[in-house]
Amino acid sequence: MTETVTSVPGAPDQTKRLPPSRGSRKATMTAVLFIAPAAIAYAAFVLVPLAMSFYYSFLRWDGIGEARFHGLTNYITVLTDSDLLQIIGNAFQLVLYFTIIPVGLGLAVASAIRGQMAGRFGTVTRTVLFLPQVIPLVAAGIAWSWMFASTGLVNQTLKTIGLSSWARGWLGDFVWALPAVGVIGAWVLLGLCTMLLVTGITKIDASLYEAARLDGARPWHEFRYITLPGLRQEIGVCITVTVIAALASFDIVYISTQGGPGITTTVPGLEIYRLAFAHRQVGLASALAIVLMVLVLISIAPVQWFTRDKK
């Protein structure tokens, strides 16, 4: 016969908490051992360099000689210098190309091939769309530099269709150089965004589209009221990845234009490299890097909030 222990309202809790069992302690230690290598690597290659950059941003230092405390001067320079502000603005202009074009075209392609992803056609389509993503950025920059050259494929095509007046040295033009770089980045990121959106659209219940058609919905209504809400999280991932790629871009710009002509295509990543290694202004380069990190966080935080799962 067993006794039932009842608690009296208002009386102090007399239940004794049992110490953690040997099994739970062993599971905790196992988890710690598995997490420790990744945590150590993250601290060594992310947290420590970040802390050092933050420290350097308050110094006036050429990387070799004696470092002197410079206060907030480096940050004031970043936020007031006209050239540096233009360079930061260039990165935000690239966001328009790196984000709107890949996400917009990715949604259009995913919606168009939504019911045809099974079989050989789907395999070939996924391979072709994802191909730009596996090409090294250096190779992509070189190939597009050839195509945008004065005698490249783009100008030859324009001349063939009777638009000779549009032919120009795209990457050397003060007006068109930055959009040309944006097109390169959009081409590189299009495959990734399309694949994410195609994968996401296959998880939407097909019966929703069938019910919408029975109710007389048009393709635009299906896209607006079924596809877009169903792909909210995937769209958020695409926007986050592309915004970070635009603000932290370096490879494509360095290979295709090296920041020219002038500073029309110079982006913060390239300027940080130049300030630190060419001009030996480590403190100013670190301050620009910290400001860039803050801008990235500010830019992606609203995206994460709007596209999170609200269930």
C-alpha positions as CSV (number, residue, x, y, z in Angstrom):
1,M,0.0,0.0,0.0
2,T,1.4,3.3,-1.0
3,E,1.0,6.7,0.7
4,T,-0.1,9.7,-1.3
5,V,1.7,12.9,-0.3
6,T,-0.5,15.9,-0.6
7,S,0.7,19.5,-0.3
8,V,-1.1,21.9,2.0
9,P,-1.8,25.3,0.4
10,G,0.4,28.0,2.0
11,A,2.7,25.5,3.6
12,P,6.4,25.6,2.6
13,D,7.5,23.1,0.0
14,Q,9.2,20.2,1.8
15,T,10.0,18.3,-1.4
16,K,13.7,17.6,-1.7
17,R,15.3,18.1,-5.0
18,L,17.3,15.1,-6.1
19,P,20.9,15.7,-7.2
20,P,21.6,15.3,-10.9
21,S,22.1,11.7,-11.7
22,R,25.3,10.3,-13.1
23,G,23.7,9.8,-16.5
24,S,22.6,13.5,-16.8
25,R,26.1,14.7,-15.7
26,K,27.7,12.4,-18.3
27,A,25.3,13.7,-21.0
28,T,26.2,17.3,-20.1
29,M,29.9,16.6,-20.2
30,T,29.5,14.9,-23.6
31,A,27.6,17.9,-25.0
32,V,30.3,20.3,-23.7
33,L,33.0,18.2,-25.3
34,F,31.2,18.2,-28.6
35,I,30.6,22.0,-28.4
36,A,34.0,23.0,-27.2
37,P,36.0,22.7,-30.5
38,A,33.4,24.8,-32.3
39,A,33.3,27.3,-29.5
40,I,37.1,27.6,-29.3
41,A,37.3,28.1,-33.0
42,Y,34.6,30.7,-33.0
43,A,36.3,32.6,-30.2
44,A,39.7,32.4,-31.8
45,F,38.7,33.4,-35.3
46,V,35.6,35.7,-34.6
47,L,35.4,37.0,-31.1
48,V,39.1,37.7,-30.6
49,P,39.7,39.5,-33.9
50,L,36.5,41.5,-33.4
51,A,37.7,42.6,-29.9
52,M,41.1,43.5,-31.4
53,S,39.5,45.5,-34.2
54,F,37.4,47.4,-31.7
55,Y,40.6,48.1,-29.7
56,Y,42.6,49.2,-32.7
57,S,39.8,51.5,-33.8
58,F,40.6,53.8,-30.9
59,L,44.3,54.0,-31.9
60,R,46.5,55.8,-34.3
61,W,48.8,53.1,-35.5
62,D,50.6,52.2,-38.7
63,G,50.8,48.5,-37.8
64,I,54.5,48.5,-37.0
65,G,55.5,51.5,-34.8
66,E,54.2,52.8,-31.5
67,A,50.4,53.0,-31.2
68,R,48.8,56.1,-29.7
69,F,45.4,56.5,-28.3
70,H,43.2,58.4,-30.7
71,G,39.9,58.4,-29.0
72,L,36.8,58.7,-31.2
73,T,38.7,60.5,-33.9
74,N,38.7,57.5,-36.3
75,Y,34.9,57.1,-35.9
76,I,34.3,60.8,-36.5
77,T,36.4,60.6,-39.6
78,V,34.4,57.6,-40.9
79,L,31.1,59.4,-40.3
80,T,32.2,62.8,-41.7
81,D,34.7,62.2,-44.5
82,S,32.9,62.7,-47.8
83,D,34.9,60.0,-49.6
84,L,34.2,57.4,-46.9
85,L,30.5,58.3,-46.8
86,Q,30.4,57.9,-50.6
87,I,32.1,54.5,-50.3
88,I,29.5,53.4,-47.7
89,G,26.8,54.7,-50.0
90,N,28.2,52.6,-52.9
91,A,27.7,49.5,-50.8
92,F,24.1,50.4,-50.1
93,Q,23.5,51.0,-53.9
94,L,24.9,47.5,-54.5
95,V,22.2,46.1,-52.1
96,L,19.6,47.2,-54.7
97,Y,21.3,45.0,-57.4
98,F,22.5,42.1,-55.1
99,T,19.1,41.8,-53.4
100,I,16.2,43.0,-55.6
101,I,17.3,41.3,-58.8
102,P,18.1,37.8,-57.4
103,V,15.1,37.7,-55.1
104,G,12.7,39.1,-57.7
105,L,13.9,36.8,-60.5
106,G,14.1,33.9,-58.1
107,L,10.5,34.3,-57.1
108,A,9.4,34.5,-60.7
109,V,11.4,31.5,-61.7
110,A,10.3,29.4,-58.7
111,S,6.6,30.3,-59.4
112,A,7.0,29.5,-63.1
113,I,8.5,26.0,-62.6
114,R,6.7,25.2,-59.4
115,G,4.9,22.1,-60.9
116,Q,7.8,20.9,-63.1
117,M,10.6,20.3,-60.6
118,A,10.2,16.5,-60.6
119,G,12.1,14.4,-63.1
120,R,14.9,15.2,-65.5
121,F,13.7,18.7,-66.2
122,G,13.9,19.7,-62.5
123,T,17.4,18.2,-62.2
124,V,18.7,20.1,-65.2
125,T,17.0,23.3,-64.1
126,R,18.4,23.2,-60.6
127,T,21.9,22.4,-62.0
128,V,21.9,25.3,-64.5
129,L,20.4,27.8,-62.0
130,F,22.9,26.9,-59.2
131,L,26.0,26.8,-61.5
132,P,26.9,30.5,-60.9
133,Q,27.0,29.9,-57.2
134,V,29.8,27.2,-57.5
135,I,31.9,29.3,-59.8
136,P,34.7,31.1,-57.8
137,L,34.0,34.8,-57.5
138,V,37.4,35.6,-59.0
139,A,36.6,33.6,-62.1
140,A,33.2,35.3,-62.3
141,G,34.8,38.7,-62.0
142,I,37.3,38.0,-64.7
143,A,34.7,36.5,-67.1
144,W,32.4,39.5,-66.7
145,S,35.2,41.9,-67.1
146,W,35.9,40.4,-70.5
147,M,32.2,40.7,-71.4
148,F,31.9,44.3,-70.2
149,A,35.1,45.3,-72.1
150,S,34.9,47.8,-75.0
151,T,35.1,44.9,-77.5
152,G,33.4,42.4,-75.2
153,L,30.2,40.4,-75.7
154,V,27.9,43.0,-74.3
155,N,29.0,45.7,-76.7
156,Q,29.1,43.3,-79.6
157,T,25.6,42.3,-78.9
158,L,24.4,45.9,-78.7
159,K,26.0,46.7,-82.0
160,T,24.5,43.7,-83.6
161,I,20.9,44.7,-82.7
162,G,21.5,48.3,-83.7
163,L,22.1,49.9,-80.4
164,S,25.7,51.1,-81.1
165,S,25.1,54.3,-79.2
166,W,24.7,52.3,-76.0
167,A,28.1,50.6,-76.4
168,R,30.7,51.8,-73.9
169,G,33.5,50.7,-71.6
170,W,31.0,49.7,-68.9
171,L,33.5,49.1,-66.0
172,G,35.4,52.3,-66.8
173,D,32.4,54.6,-67.0
174,F,31.7,56.8,-64.1
175,V,27.9,56.4,-64.4
176,W,27.6,52.7,-65.4
177,A,30.5,51.1,-63.5
178,L,28.7,50.5,-60.3
179,P,25.5,49.1,-62.0
180,A,27.8,46.8,-64.0
181,V,29.3,45.5,-60.8
182,G,25.8,45.1,-59.4
183,V,24.8,43.0,-62.4
184,I,27.8,40.7,-61.8
185,G,26.8,40.2,-58.1
186,A,23.1,39.7,-59.1
187,W,24.1,36.9,-61.5
188,V,26.3,35.2,-58.9
189,L,23.5,35.3,-56.2
190,L,20.6,34.4,-58.5
191,G,21.2,30.7,-58.4
192,L,21.3,30.6,-54.6
193,C,18.1,32.6,-54.2
194,T,16.3,30.6,-56.8
195,M,17.2,27.3,-55.3
196,L,16.2,28.4,-51.8
197,L,12.8,29.6,-53.1
198,V,12.2,26.6,-55.3
199,T,12.9,24.3,-52.3
200,G,10.6,26.4,-50.2
201,I,7.8,26.5,-52.7
202,T,7.7,22.6,-52.9
203,K,6.8,22.6,-49.2
204,I,3.6,24.6,-49.8
205,D,0.5,22.4,-49.9
206,A,-0.6,21.9,-53.5
207,S,-4.2,21.7,-52.4
208,L,-4.1,25.4,-51.6
209,Y,-3.4,26.2,-55.3
210,E,-6.1,23.8,-56.4
211,A,-8.7,25.4,-54.1
212,A,-7.7,28.8,-55.3
213,R,-8.2,27.8,-58.9
214,L,-11.6,26.4,-58.1
215,D,-12.5,29.7,-56.5
216,G,-11.5,31.4,-59.7
217,A,-8.2,32.9,-58.5
218,R,-5.8,34.1,-61.2
219,P,-2.0,33.3,-61.1
220,W,-1.3,36.7,-59.6
221,H,-3.7,36.0,-56.8
222,E,-2.1,32.6,-56.2
223,F,1.3,34.3,-56.1
224,R,0.2,37.1,-53.7
225,Y,-1.9,35.1,-51.3
226,I,-0.3,31.7,-51.3
227,T,3.2,31.8,-52.6
228,L,4.5,34.9,-50.9
229,P,3.2,34.1,-47.4
230,G,4.4,30.5,-47.8
231,L,7.9,31.6,-48.7
232,R,8.3,34.3,-46.0
233,Q,11.1,32.6,-44.2
234,E,13.0,31.6,-47.4
235,I,12.6,35.2,-48.6
236,G,14.1,36.4,-45.3
237,V,17.1,34.1,-45.7
238,C,17.7,35.3,-49.3
239,I,17.5,39.0,-48.4
240,T,19.8,38.5,-45.4
241,V,22.4,36.6,-47.4
242,T,22.3,39.1,-50.3
243,V,22.4,42.2,-48.1
244,I,25.4,40.9,-46.3
245,A,27.1,40.0,-49.6
246,A,26.5,43.5,-50.9
247,L,27.7,45.4,-47.8
248,A,30.7,43.1,-47.3
249,S,31.6,42.7,-51.0
250,F,35.3,42.6,-52.0
251,D,36.2,39.9,-54.5
252,I,34.1,41.0,-57.4
253,V,34.9,44.7,-57.0
254,Y,38.6,44.1,-56.6
255,I,38.8,41.8,-59.7
256,S,36.5,43.8,-62.0
257,T,37.3,47.5,-61.3
258,Q,39.6,47.7,-58.3
259,G,37.3,50.4,-57.0
260,G,37.6,52.7,-60.1
261,P,37.1,54.8,-61.9
262,G,37.9,57.1,-59.1
263,I,36.0,55.8,-56.1
264,T,32.7,55.2,-57.9
265,T,32.8,51.4,-57.3
266,T,34.9,51.4,-54.1
267,V,33.1,49.6,-51.3
268,P,33.9,49.5,-47.5
269,G,35.6,46.0,-47.8
270,L,38.0,47.2,-50.4
271,E,38.7,50.5,-48.6
272,I,39.4,48.7,-45.3
273,Y,42.0,46.6,-47.2
274,R,43.6,49.7,-48.7
275,L,43.6,51.7,-45.4
276,A,45.2,48.9,-43.5
277,F,47.8,47.5,-45.9
278,A,48.5,50.3,-48.4
279,H,48.1,53.5,-46.3
280,R,49.1,51.9,-43.0
281,Q,46.1,53.5,-41.2
282,V,45.1,50.5,-39.1
283,G,43.0,52.5,-36.6
284,L,40.9,54.1,-39.3
285,A,40.5,50.8,-41.1
286,S,39.4,49.1,-37.9
287,A,36.9,51.9,-37.2
288,L,35.4,51.6,-40.7
289,A,35.2,47.8,-40.2
290,I,33.3,48.3,-36.9
291,V,30.9,50.8,-38.5
292,L,30.4,48.3,-41.4
293,M,29.5,45.6,-39.0
294,V,27.0,47.8,-37.2
295,L,25.4,48.8,-40.5
296,V,25.1,45.1,-41.5
297,L,23.4,44.3,-38.2
298,I,21.0,47.3,-38.5
299,S,20.2,46.3,-42.1
300,I,19.3,42.7,-41.5
301,A,17.6,43.1,-38.1
302,P,14.3,44.4,-39.6
303,V,14.4,41.6,-42.2
304,Q,14.7,39.0,-39.5
305,W,11.9,40.5,-37.6
306,F,9.4,40.8,-40.5
307,T,10.1,37.4,-41.9
308,R,10.3,35.4,-38.7
309,D,7.7,32.6,-38.1
310,K,4.9,34.3,-36.2
311,K,3.0,31.2,-35.3
